[in-house]
């Protein structure tokens, strides 16, 4: 997991909202958008603070949707 992603999450007060898996997904999303390792992308300024927050919230929304779907499936079974 990226050290800079962790630092940015702490600085923005979002770290406590994320799981280890969320942080790995944030890393992958940054790498997919920039084509470089996530720490390097943040260091080079390829991802703005606003874009970083958008990525974080998108990952958190996907996790909530997945949990909701799993709960619905569990009710059916």
PDB file with SEQRES, HELIX, SHEET and CRYST1 records, atoms N, CA, C and O in Angstrom:
SEQRES   1 A   77  UNK UNK UNK UNK UNK UNK UNK UNK UNK UNK UNK UNK UNK          
SEQRES   2 A   77  UNK UNK UNK UNK UNK UNK UNK UNK UNK UNK UNK UNK UNK          
SEQRES   3 A   77  UNK UNK UNK UNK UNK UNK UNK UNK UNK UNK UNK UNK UNK          
SEQRES   4 A   77  UNK UNK UNK UNK UNK UNK UNK UNK UNK UNK UNK UNK UNK          
SEQRES   5 A   77  UNK UNK UNK UNK UNK UNK UNK UNK UNK UNK UNK UNK UNK          
SEQRES   6 A   77  UNK UNK UNK UNK UNK UNK UNK UNK UNK UNK UNK UNK              
HELIX    1 AA1 UNK A    3  UNK A   12  1                                  10    
HELIX    2 AA2 UNK A   15  UNK A   17  5                                   3    
HELIX    3 AA3 UNK A   20  UNK A   34  1                                  15    
HELIX    4 AA4 UNK A   38  UNK A   44  1                                   7    
HELIX    5 AA5 UNK A   49  UNK A   76  1                                  28    
CRYST1    1.000    1.000    1.000  90.00  90.00  90.00 P 1           1          
ATOM      1  N   UNK A   1       0.846  -1.184   0.000  1.00  0.00           N  
ATOM      2  CA  UNK A   1       0.000   0.000   0.000  1.00  0.00           C  
ATOM      3  C   UNK A   1       0.888   1.243   0.000  1.00  0.00           C  
ATOM      4  O   UNK A   1       1.979   1.260   0.569  1.00  0.00           O  
ATOM      5  N   UNK A   2       0.393   2.243  -0.638  1.00  0.00           N  
ATOM      6  CA  UNK A   2       1.129   3.489  -0.816  1.00  0.00           C  
ATOM      7  C   UNK A   2       1.252   4.274   0.486  1.00  0.00           C  
ATOM      8  O   UNK A   2       0.280   4.439   1.224  1.00  0.00           O  
ATOM      9  N   UNK A   3       2.452   4.749   0.749  1.00  0.00           N  
ATOM     10  CA  UNK A   3       2.674   5.567   1.937  1.00  0.00           C  
ATOM     11  C   UNK A   3       2.037   6.945   1.765  1.00  0.00           C  
ATOM     12  O   UNK A   3       1.439   7.479   2.699  1.00  0.00           O  
ATOM     13  N   UNK A   4       2.166   7.515   0.567  1.00  0.00           N  
ATOM     14  CA  UNK A   4       1.599   8.842   0.341  1.00  0.00           C  
ATOM     15  C   UNK A   4       0.076   8.836   0.361  1.00  0.00           C  
ATOM     16  O   UNK A   4      -0.536   9.790   0.841  1.00  0.00           O  
ATOM     17  N   UNK A   5      -0.544   7.780  -0.151  1.00  0.00           N  
ATOM     18  CA  UNK A   5      -2.007   7.687  -0.081  1.00  0.00           C  
ATOM     19  C   UNK A   5      -2.434   7.712   1.380  1.00  0.00           C  
ATOM     20  O   UNK A   5      -3.373   8.421   1.741  1.00  0.00           O  
ATOM     21  N   UNK A   6      -1.763   6.955   2.204  1.00  0.00           N  
ATOM     22  CA  UNK A   6      -2.070   6.934   3.635  1.00  0.00           C  
ATOM     23  C   UNK A   6      -1.900   8.328   4.244  1.00  0.00           C  
ATOM     24  O   UNK A   6      -2.754   8.785   5.003  1.00  0.00           O  
ATOM     25  N   UNK A   7      -0.804   8.996   3.911  1.00  0.00           N  
ATOM     26  CA  UNK A   7      -0.554  10.340   4.440  1.00  0.00           C  
ATOM     27  C   UNK A   7      -1.626  11.328   3.990  1.00  0.00           C  
ATOM     28  O   UNK A   7      -2.091  12.143   4.787  1.00  0.00           O  
ATOM     29  N   UNK A   8      -2.018  11.259   2.722  1.00  0.00           N  
ATOM     30  CA  UNK A   8      -3.058  12.166   2.215  1.00  0.00           C  
ATOM     31  C   UNK A   8      -4.387  11.897   2.913  1.00  0.00           C  
ATOM     32  O   UNK A   8      -5.113  12.831   3.255  1.00  0.00           O  
ATOM     33  N   UNK A   9      -4.703  10.623   3.123  1.00  0.00           N  
ATOM     34  CA  UNK A   9      -5.947  10.290   3.817  1.00  0.00           C  
ATOM     35  C   UNK A   9      -5.944  10.856   5.233  1.00  0.00           C  
ATOM     36  O   UNK A   9      -6.949  11.404   5.686  1.00  0.00           O  
ATOM     37  N   UNK A  10      -4.824  10.726   5.928  1.00  0.00           N  
ATOM     38  CA  UNK A  10      -4.710  11.302   7.274  1.00  0.00           C  
ATOM     39  C   UNK A  10      -4.875  12.814   7.226  1.00  0.00           C  
ATOM     40  O   UNK A  10      -5.616  13.389   8.024  1.00  0.00           O  
ATOM     41  N   UNK A  11      -4.183  13.458   6.288  1.00  0.00           N  
ATOM     42  CA  UNK A  11      -4.220  14.920   6.188  1.00  0.00           C  
ATOM     43  C   UNK A  11      -5.631  15.438   5.903  1.00  0.00           C  
ATOM     44  O   UNK A  11      -6.010  16.511   6.371  1.00  0.00           O  
ATOM     45  N   UNK A  12      -6.397  14.676   5.140  1.00  0.00           N  
ATOM     46  CA  UNK A  12      -7.754  15.085   4.782  1.00  0.00           C  
ATOM     47  C   UNK A  12      -8.794  14.594   5.787  1.00  0.00           C  
ATOM     48  O   UNK A  12      -9.980  14.888   5.644  1.00  0.00           O  
ATOM     49  N   UNK A  13      -8.355  13.844   6.806  1.00  0.00           N  
ATOM     50  CA  UNK A  13      -9.276  13.338   7.815  1.00  0.00           C  
ATOM     51  C   UNK A  13     -10.166  12.217   7.311  1.00  0.00           C  
ATOM     52  O   UNK A  13     -11.268  12.019   7.823  1.00  0.00           O  
ATOM     53  N   UNK A  14      -9.692  11.475   6.304  1.00  0.00           N  
ATOM     54  CA  UNK A  14     -10.502  10.408   5.709  1.00  0.00           C  
ATOM     55  C   UNK A  14      -9.977   9.014   6.023  1.00  0.00           C  
ATOM     56  O   UNK A  14     -10.632   8.021   5.705  1.00  0.00           O  
ATOM     57  N   UNK A  15      -8.824   8.928   6.633  1.00  0.00           N  
ATOM     58  CA  UNK A  15      -8.201   7.621   6.860  1.00  0.00           C  
ATOM     59  C   UNK A  15      -9.124   6.678   7.631  1.00  0.00           C  
ATOM     60  O   UNK A  15      -9.250   5.505   7.281  1.00  0.00           O  
ATOM     61  N   UNK A  16      -9.764   7.188   8.673  1.00  0.00           N  
ATOM     62  CA  UNK A  16     -10.599   6.332   9.527  1.00  0.00           C  
ATOM     63  C   UNK A  16     -11.814   5.762   8.791  1.00  0.00           C  
ATOM     64  O   UNK A  16     -12.434   4.813   9.271  1.00  0.00           O  
ATOM     65  N   UNK A  17     -12.157   6.324   7.643  1.00  0.00           N  
ATOM     66  CA  UNK A  17     -13.303   5.839   6.875  1.00  0.00           C  
ATOM     67  C   UNK A  17     -12.943   4.674   5.959  1.00  0.00           C  
ATOM     68  O   UNK A  17     -13.825   4.003   5.423  1.00  0.00           O  
ATOM     69  N   UNK A  18     -11.643   4.437   5.782  1.00  0.00           N  
ATOM     70  CA  UNK A  18     -11.209   3.438   4.808  1.00  0.00           C  
ATOM     71  C   UNK A  18     -10.679   2.182   5.473  1.00  0.00           C  
ATOM     72  O   UNK A  18     -10.142   2.216   6.580  1.00  0.00           O  
ATOM     73  N   UNK A  19     -10.846   1.079   4.770  1.00  0.00           N  
ATOM     74  CA  UNK A  19     -10.245  -0.190   5.174  1.00  0.00           C  
ATOM     75  C   UNK A  19      -8.959  -0.381   4.383  1.00  0.00           C  
ATOM     76  O   UNK A  19      -8.660   0.391   3.471  1.00  0.00           O  
ATOM     77  N   UNK A  20      -8.210  -1.403   4.733  1.00  0.00           N  
ATOM     78  CA  UNK A  20      -6.988  -1.730   3.993  1.00  0.00           C  
ATOM     79  C   UNK A  20      -7.327  -1.990   2.522  1.00  0.00           C  
ATOM     80  O   UNK A  20      -6.612  -1.542   1.626  1.00  0.00           O  
ATOM     81  N   UNK A  21      -8.419  -2.715   2.283  1.00  0.00           N  
ATOM     82  CA  UNK A  21      -8.835  -3.023   0.918  1.00  0.00           C  
ATOM     83  C   UNK A  21      -9.210  -1.753   0.160  1.00  0.00           C  
ATOM     84  O   UNK A  21      -8.900  -1.626  -1.025  1.00  0.00           O  
ATOM     85  N   UNK A  22      -9.875  -0.810   0.834  1.00  0.00           N  
ATOM     86  CA  UNK A  22     -10.212   0.470   0.202  1.00  0.00           C  
ATOM     87  C   UNK A  22      -8.949   1.195  -0.238  1.00  0.00           C  
ATOM     88  O   UNK A  22      -8.879   1.718  -1.350  1.00  0.00           O  
ATOM     89  N   UNK A  23      -7.950   1.224   0.644  1.00  0.00           N  
ATOM     90  CA  UNK A  23      -6.717   1.936   0.341  1.00  0.00           C  
ATOM     91  C   UNK A  23      -5.986   1.288  -0.827  1.00  0.00           C  
ATOM     92  O   UNK A  23      -5.393   1.983  -1.652  1.00  0.00           O  
ATOM     93  N   UNK A  24      -6.025  -0.034  -0.901  1.00  0.00           N  
ATOM     94  CA  UNK A  24      -5.429  -0.720  -2.054  1.00  0.00           C  
ATOM     95  C   UNK A  24      -6.184  -0.379  -3.332  1.00  0.00           C  
ATOM     96  O   UNK A  24      -5.573  -0.205  -4.386  1.00  0.00           O  
ATOM     97  N   UNK A  25      -7.494  -0.284  -3.248  1.00  0.00           N  
ATOM     98  CA  UNK A  25      -8.298   0.072  -4.415  1.00  0.00           C  
ATOM     99  C   UNK A  25      -8.024   1.523  -4.840  1.00  0.00           C  
ATOM    100  O   UNK A  25      -7.986   1.823  -6.033  1.00  0.00           O  
ATOM    101  N   UNK A  26      -7.837   2.408  -3.877  1.00  0.00           N  
ATOM    102  CA  UNK A  26      -7.476   3.797  -4.185  1.00  0.00           C  
ATOM    103  C   UNK A  26      -6.136   3.812  -4.918  1.00  0.00           C  
ATOM    104  O   UNK A  26      -5.985   4.522  -5.913  1.00  0.00           O  
ATOM    105  N   UNK A  27      -5.169   3.042  -4.441  1.00  0.00           N  
ATOM    106  CA  UNK A  27      -3.872   2.934  -5.115  1.00  0.00           C  
ATOM    107  C   UNK A  27      -4.060   2.500  -6.564  1.00  0.00           C  
ATOM    108  O   UNK A  27      -3.504   3.110  -7.477  1.00  0.00           O  
ATOM    109  N   UNK A  28      -4.846   1.442  -6.774  1.00  0.00           N  
ATOM    110  CA  UNK A  28      -5.059   0.912  -8.127  1.00  0.00           C  
ATOM    111  C   UNK A  28      -5.736   1.940  -9.030  1.00  0.00           C  
ATOM    112  O   UNK A  28      -5.387   2.061 -10.205  1.00  0.00           O  
ATOM    113  N   UNK A  29      -6.694   2.673  -8.490  1.00  0.00           N  
ATOM    114  CA  UNK A  29      -7.404   3.680  -9.281  1.00  0.00           C  
ATOM    115  C   UNK A  29      -6.452   4.800  -9.707  1.00  0.00           C  
ATOM    116  O   UNK A  29      -6.494   5.243 -10.855  1.00  0.00           O  
ATOM    117  N   UNK A  30      -5.605   5.254  -8.802  1.00  0.00           N  
ATOM    118  CA  UNK A  30      -4.625   6.299  -9.143  1.00  0.00           C  
ATOM    119  C   UNK A  30      -3.682   5.784 -10.223  1.00  0.00           C  
ATOM    120  O   UNK A  30      -3.381   6.499 -11.179  1.00  0.00           O  
ATOM    121  N   UNK A  31      -3.215   4.544 -10.074  1.00  0.00           N  
ATOM    122  CA  UNK A  31      -2.301   3.974 -11.054  1.00  0.00           C  
ATOM    123  C   UNK A  31      -2.977   3.805 -12.408  1.00  0.00           C  
ATOM    124  O   UNK A  31      -2.344   4.009 -13.443  1.00  0.00           O  
ATOM    125  N   UNK A  32      -4.258   3.435 -12.412  1.00  0.00           N  
ATOM    126  CA  UNK A  32      -4.992   3.277 -13.672  1.00  0.00           C  
ATOM    127  C   UNK A  32      -5.178   4.632 -14.370  1.00  0.00           C  
ATOM    128  O   UNK A  32      -5.081   4.717 -15.594  1.00  0.00           O  
ATOM    129  N   UNK A  33      -5.438   5.667 -13.609  1.00  0.00           N  
ATOM    130  CA  UNK A  33      -5.655   6.997 -14.197  1.00  0.00           C  
ATOM    131  C   UNK A  33      -4.373   7.636 -14.707  1.00  0.00           C  
ATOM    132  O   UNK A  33      -4.394   8.364 -15.700  1.00  0.00           O  
ATOM    133  N   UNK A  34      -3.259   7.371 -14.038  1.00  0.00           N  
ATOM    134  CA  UNK A  34      -2.021   8.076 -14.376  1.00  0.00           C  
ATOM    135  C   UNK A  34      -1.011   7.224 -15.137  1.00  0.00           C  
ATOM    136  O   UNK A  34      -0.164   7.756 -15.854  1.00  0.00           O  
ATOM    137  N   UNK A  35      -1.097   5.909 -14.987  1.00  0.00           N  
ATOM    138  CA  UNK A  35      -0.132   5.030 -15.638  1.00  0.00           C  
ATOM    139  C   UNK A  35       1.194   4.915 -14.910  1.00  0.00           C  
ATOM    140  O   UNK A  35       2.139   4.324 -15.433  1.00  0.00           O  
ATOM    141  N   UNK A  36       1.276   5.474 -13.703  1.00  0.00           N  
ATOM    142  CA  UNK A  36       2.498   5.364 -12.896  1.00  0.00           C  
ATOM    143  C   UNK A  36       2.129   4.932 -11.482  1.00  0.00           C  
ATOM    144  O   UNK A  36       0.968   5.006 -11.079  1.00  0.00           O  
ATOM    145  N   UNK A  37       3.137   4.480 -10.734  1.00  0.00           N  
ATOM    146  CA  UNK A  37       2.935   4.064  -9.351  1.00  0.00           C  
ATOM    147  C   UNK A  37       2.266   5.201  -8.572  1.00  0.00           C  
ATOM    148  O   UNK A  37       2.602   6.367  -8.774  1.00  0.00           O  
ATOM    149  N   UNK A  38       1.336   4.874  -7.698  1.00  0.00           N  
ATOM    150  CA  UNK A  38       0.508   5.879  -7.031  1.00  0.00           C  
ATOM    151  C   UNK A  38       1.320   6.905  -6.237  1.00  0.00           C  
ATOM    152  O   UNK A  38       1.005   8.094  -6.286  1.00  0.00           O  
ATOM    153  N   UNK A  39       2.353   6.479  -5.506  1.00  0.00           N  
ATOM    154  CA  UNK A  39       3.190   7.448  -4.770  1.00  0.00           C  
ATOM    155  C   UNK A  39       3.838   8.438  -5.734  1.00  0.00           C  
ATOM    156  O   UNK A  39       3.882   9.639  -5.468  1.00  0.00           O  
ATOM    157  N   UNK A  40       4.342   7.920  -6.859  1.00  0.00           N  
ATOM    158  CA  UNK A  40       4.979   8.794  -7.845  1.00  0.00           C  
ATOM    159  C   UNK A  40       3.962   9.765  -8.441  1.00  0.00           C  
ATOM    160  O   UNK A  40       4.274  10.936  -8.657  1.00  0.00           O  
ATOM    161  N   UNK A  41       2.757   9.286  -8.706  1.00  0.00           N  
ATOM    162  CA  UNK A  41       1.715  10.155  -9.271  1.00  0.00           C  
ATOM    163  C   UNK A  41       1.388  11.300  -8.318  1.00  0.00           C  
ATOM    164  O   UNK A  41       1.247  12.446  -8.746  1.00  0.00           O  
ATOM    165  N   UNK A  42       1.268  10.995  -7.033  1.00  0.00           N  
ATOM    166  CA  UNK A  42       0.978  12.042  -6.052  1.00  0.00           C  
ATOM    167  C   UNK A  42       2.157  12.996  -5.919  1.00  0.00           C  
ATOM    168  O   UNK A  42       1.974  14.211  -5.851  1.00  0.00           O  
ATOM    169  N   UNK A  43       3.356  12.450  -5.881  1.00  0.00           N  
ATOM    170  CA  UNK A  43       4.559  13.260  -5.740  1.00  0.00           C  
ATOM    171  C   UNK A  43       4.738  14.207  -6.929  1.00  0.00           C  
ATOM    172  O   UNK A  43       5.165  15.348  -6.753  1.00  0.00           O  
ATOM    173  N   UNK A  44       4.410  13.736  -8.142  1.00  0.00           N  
ATOM    174  CA  UNK A  44       4.577  14.538  -9.354  1.00  0.00           C  
ATOM    175  C   UNK A  44       3.410  15.499  -9.590  1.00  0.00           C  
ATOM    176  O   UNK A  44       3.449  16.316 -10.510  1.00  0.00           O  
ATOM    177  N   UNK A  45       2.367  15.395  -8.751  1.00  0.00           N  
ATOM    178  CA  UNK A  45       1.227  16.280  -8.916  1.00  0.00           C  
ATOM    179  C   UNK A  45       0.284  15.881 -10.032  1.00  0.00           C  
ATOM    180  O   UNK A  45      -0.474  16.713 -10.531  1.00  0.00           O  
ATOM    181  N   UNK A  46       0.321  14.604 -10.436  1.00  0.00           N  
ATOM    182  CA  UNK A  46      -0.567  14.137 -11.502  1.00  0.00           C  
ATOM    183  C   UNK A  46      -2.004  13.992 -11.021  1.00  0.00           C  
ATOM    184  O   UNK A  46      -2.932  13.953 -11.829  1.00  0.00           O  
ATOM    185  N   UNK A  47      -2.187  13.912  -9.715  1.00  0.00           N  
ATOM    186  CA  UNK A  47      -3.512  13.826  -9.097  1.00  0.00           C  
ATOM    187  C   UNK A  47      -3.663  15.030  -8.171  1.00  0.00           C  
ATOM    188  O   UNK A  47      -2.849  15.235  -7.270  1.00  0.00           O  
ATOM    189  N   UNK A  48      -4.699  15.816  -8.394  1.00  0.00           N  
ATOM    190  CA  UNK A  48      -4.955  16.965  -7.527  1.00  0.00           C  
ATOM    191  C   UNK A  48      -5.636  16.503  -6.247  1.00  0.00           C  
ATOM    192  O   UNK A  48      -6.105  15.368  -6.155  1.00  0.00           O  
ATOM    193  N   UNK A  49      -5.684  17.376  -5.281  1.00  0.00           N  
ATOM    194  CA  UNK A  49      -6.377  17.073  -4.022  1.00  0.00           C  
ATOM    195  C   UNK A  49      -7.841  16.760  -4.292  1.00  0.00           C  
ATOM    196  O   UNK A  49      -8.394  15.822  -3.719  1.00  0.00           O  
ATOM    197  N   UNK A  50      -8.469  17.542  -5.163  1.00  0.00           N  
ATOM    198  CA  UNK A  50      -9.886  17.332  -5.483  1.00  0.00           C  
ATOM    199  C   UNK A  50     -10.110  15.986  -6.159  1.00  0.00           C  
ATOM    200  O   UNK A  50     -11.057  15.269  -5.836  1.00  0.00           O  
ATOM    201  N   UNK A  51      -9.227  15.647  -7.104  1.00  0.00           N  
ATOM    202  CA  UNK A  51      -9.357  14.362  -7.788  1.00  0.00           C  
ATOM    203  C   UNK A  51      -9.118  13.210  -6.817  1.00  0.00           C  
ATOM    204  O   UNK A  51      -9.788  12.180  -6.895  1.00  0.00           O  
ATOM    205  N   UNK A  52      -8.166  13.380  -5.903  1.00  0.00           N  
ATOM    206  CA  UNK A  52      -7.897  12.358  -4.900  1.00  0.00           C  
ATOM    207  C   UNK A  52      -9.143  12.115  -4.056  1.00  0.00           C  
ATOM    208  O   UNK A  52      -9.524  10.969  -3.815  1.00  0.00           O  
ATOM    209  N   UNK A  53      -9.777  13.199  -3.606  1.00  0.00           N  
ATOM    210  CA  UNK A  53     -10.996  13.048  -2.804  1.00  0.00           C  
ATOM    211  C   UNK A  53     -12.109  12.372  -3.609  1.00  0.00           C  
ATOM    212  O   UNK A  53     -12.844  11.544  -3.072  1.00  0.00           O  
ATOM    213  N   UNK A  54     -12.235  12.716  -4.883  1.00  0.00           N  
ATOM    214  CA  UNK A  54     -13.240  12.065  -5.738  1.00  0.00           C  
ATOM    215  C   UNK A  54     -12.996  10.569  -5.803  1.00  0.00           C  
ATOM    216  O   UNK A  54     -13.937   9.779  -5.717  1.00  0.00           O  
ATOM    217  N   UNK A  55     -11.741  10.176  -5.955  1.00  0.00           N  
ATOM    218  CA  UNK A  55     -11.389   8.756  -6.010  1.00  0.00           C  
ATOM    219  C   UNK A  55     -11.762   8.074  -4.696  1.00  0.00           C  
ATOM    220  O   UNK A  55     -12.364   7.000  -4.700  1.00  0.00           O  
ATOM    221  N   UNK A  56     -11.408   8.691  -3.581  1.00  0.00           N  
ATOM    222  CA  UNK A  56     -11.701   8.107  -2.266  1.00  0.00           C  
ATOM    223  C   UNK A  56     -13.202   7.902  -2.101  1.00  0.00           C  
ATOM    224  O   UNK A  56     -13.642   6.815  -1.728  1.00  0.00           O  
ATOM    225  N   UNK A  57     -13.985   8.934  -2.376  1.00  0.00           N  
ATOM    226  CA  UNK A  57     -15.433   8.815  -2.190  1.00  0.00           C  
ATOM    227  C   UNK A  57     -16.053   7.813  -3.156  1.00  0.00           C  
ATOM    228  O   UNK A  57     -17.012   7.130  -2.798  1.00  0.00           O  
ATOM    229  N   UNK A  58     -15.528   7.713  -4.362  1.00  0.00           N  
ATOM    230  CA  UNK A  58     -16.027   6.713  -5.313  1.00  0.00           C  
ATOM    231  C   UNK A  58     -15.769   5.305  -4.795  1.00  0.00           C  
ATOM    232  O   UNK A  58     -16.637   4.437  -4.892  1.00  0.00           O  
ATOM    233  N   UNK A  59     -14.576   5.073  -4.244  1.00  0.00           N  
ATOM    234  CA  UNK A  59     -14.241   3.762  -3.685  1.00  0.00           C  
ATOM    235  C   UNK A  59     -15.154   3.449  -2.494  1.00  0.00           C  
ATOM    236  O   UNK A  59     -15.640   2.326  -2.368  1.00  0.00           O  
ATOM    237  N   UNK A  60     -15.385   4.425  -1.631  1.00  0.00           N  
ATOM    238  CA  UNK A  60     -16.247   4.197  -0.464  1.00  0.00           C  
ATOM    239  C   UNK A  60     -17.687   3.926  -0.888  1.00  0.00           C  
ATOM    240  O   UNK A  60     -18.356   3.084  -0.288  1.00  0.00           O  
ATOM    241  N   UNK A  61     -18.174   4.625  -1.914  1.00  0.00           N  
ATOM    242  CA  UNK A  61     -19.540   4.365  -2.406  1.00  0.00           C  
ATOM    243  C   UNK A  61     -19.657   2.958  -2.967  1.00  0.00           C  
ATOM    244  O   UNK A  61     -20.649   2.273  -2.714  1.00  0.00           O  
ATOM    245  N   UNK A  62     -18.651   2.513  -3.731  1.00  0.00           N  
ATOM    246  CA  UNK A  62     -18.687   1.152  -4.291  1.00  0.00           C  
ATOM    247  C   UNK A  62     -18.721   0.117  -3.178  1.00  0.00           C  
ATOM    248  O   UNK A  62     -19.437  -0.880  -3.280  1.00  0.00           O  
ATOM    249  N   UNK A  63     -17.947   0.346  -2.106  1.00  0.00           N  
ATOM    250  CA  UNK A  63     -17.926  -0.608  -0.997  1.00  0.00           C  
ATOM    251  C   UNK A  63     -19.302  -0.689  -0.344  1.00  0.00           C  
ATOM    252  O   UNK A  63     -19.789  -1.778  -0.037  1.00  0.00           O  
ATOM    253  N   UNK A  64     -19.929   0.478  -0.132  1.00  0.00           N  
ATOM    254  CA  UNK A  64     -21.263   0.476   0.491  1.00  0.00           C  
ATOM    255  C   UNK A  64     -22.272  -0.254  -0.376  1.00  0.00           C  
ATOM    256  O   UNK A  64     -23.107  -1.005   0.130  1.00  0.00           O  
ATOM    257  N   UNK A  65     -22.193  -0.031  -1.706  1.00  0.00           N  
ATOM    258  CA  UNK A  65     -23.115  -0.724  -2.613  1.00  0.00           C  
ATOM    259  C   UNK A  65     -22.900  -2.230  -2.571  1.00  0.00           C  
ATOM    260  O   UNK A  65     -23.861  -2.999  -2.558  1.00  0.00           O  
ATOM    261  N   UNK A  66     -21.620  -2.655  -2.549  1.00  0.00           N  
ATOM    262  CA  UNK A  66     -21.316  -4.087  -2.474  1.00  0.00           C  
ATOM    263  C   UNK A  66     -21.872  -4.689  -1.198  1.00  0.00           C  
ATOM    264  O   UNK A  66     -22.477  -5.762  -1.224  1.00  0.00           O  
ATOM    265  N   UNK A  67     -21.670  -3.997  -0.072  1.00  0.00           N  
ATOM    266  CA  UNK A  67     -22.178  -4.510   1.203  1.00  0.00           C  
ATOM    267  C   UNK A  67     -23.694  -4.623   1.174  1.00  0.00           C  
ATOM    268  O   UNK A  67     -24.254  -5.610   1.651  1.00  0.00           O  
ATOM    269  N   UNK A  68     -24.358  -3.623   0.618  1.00  0.00           N  
ATOM    270  CA  UNK A  68     -25.816  -3.629   0.548  1.00  0.00           C  
ATOM    271  C   UNK A  68     -26.297  -4.800  -0.303  1.00  0.00           C  
ATOM    272  O   UNK A  68     -27.238  -5.500   0.071  1.00  0.00           O  
ATOM    273  N   UNK A  69     -25.641  -5.013  -1.463  1.00  0.00           N  
ATOM    274  CA  UNK A  69     -26.027  -6.130  -2.327  1.00  0.00           C  
ATOM    275  C   UNK A  69     -25.821  -7.469  -1.630  1.00  0.00           C  
ATOM    276  O   UNK A  69     -26.660  -8.362  -1.741  1.00  0.00           O  
ATOM    277  N   UNK A  70     -24.715  -7.612  -0.917  1.00  0.00           N  
ATOM    278  CA  UNK A  70     -24.455  -8.865  -0.203  1.00  0.00           C  
ATOM    279  C   UNK A  70     -25.499  -9.104   0.886  1.00  0.00           C  
ATOM    280  O   UNK A  70     -25.940 -10.234   1.092  1.00  0.00           O  
ATOM    281  N   UNK A  71     -25.888  -8.044   1.575  1.00  0.00           N  
ATOM    282  CA  UNK A  71     -26.913  -8.175   2.608  1.00  0.00           C  
ATOM    283  C   UNK A  71     -28.246  -8.587   1.997  1.00  0.00           C  
ATOM    284  O   UNK A  71     -28.963  -9.412   2.562  1.00  0.00           O  
ATOM    285  N   UNK A  72     -28.577  -8.015   0.847  1.00  0.00           N  
ATOM    286  CA  UNK A  72     -29.820  -8.372   0.171  1.00  0.00           C  
ATOM    287  C   UNK A  72     -29.793  -9.836  -0.281  1.00  0.00           C  
ATOM    288  O   UNK A  72     -30.791 -10.548  -0.169  1.00  0.00           O  
ATOM    289  N   UNK A  73     -28.657 -10.267  -0.783  1.00  0.00           N  
ATOM    290  CA  UNK A  73     -28.531 -11.662  -1.209  1.00  0.00           C  
ATOM    291  C   UNK A  73     -28.628 -12.612  -0.010  1.00  0.00           C  
ATOM    292  O   UNK A  73     -29.219 -13.687  -0.113  1.00  0.00           O  
ATOM    293  N   UNK A  74     -28.057 -12.221   1.100  1.00  0.00           N  
ATOM    294  CA  UNK A  74     -28.122 -13.049   2.306  1.00  0.00           C  
ATOM    295  C   UNK A  74     -29.562 -13.206   2.783  1.00  0.00           C  
ATOM    296  O   UNK A  74     -29.934 -14.262   3.294  1.00  0.00           O  
ATOM    297  N   UNK A  75     -30.367 -12.171   2.620  1.00  0.00           N  
ATOM    298  CA  UNK A  75     -31.771 -12.238   3.027  1.00  0.00           C  
ATOM    299  C   UNK A  75     -32.545 -13.218   2.155  1.00  0.00           C  
ATOM    300  O   UNK A  75     -33.446 -13.902   2.640  1.00  0.00           O  
ATOM    301  N   UNK A  76     -32.201 -13.288   0.880  1.00  0.00           N  
ATOM    302  CA  UNK A  76     -32.871 -14.170  -0.069  1.00  0.00           C  
ATOM    303  C   UNK A  76     -32.546 -15.616   0.219  1.00  0.00           C  
ATOM    304  O   UNK A  76     -33.401 -16.491   0.082  1.00  0.00           O  
ATOM    305  N   UNK A  77     -31.329 -15.865   0.611  1.00  0.00           N  
ATOM    306  CA  UNK A  77     -30.871 -17.246   0.844  1.00  0.00           C  
ATOM    307  C   UNK A  77     -31.347 -17.727   2.128  1.00  0.00           C  
ATOM    308  O   UNK A  77     -31.067 -18.865   2.504  1.00  0.00           O  
TER     309      UNK A  77                                                      
END                                                                             
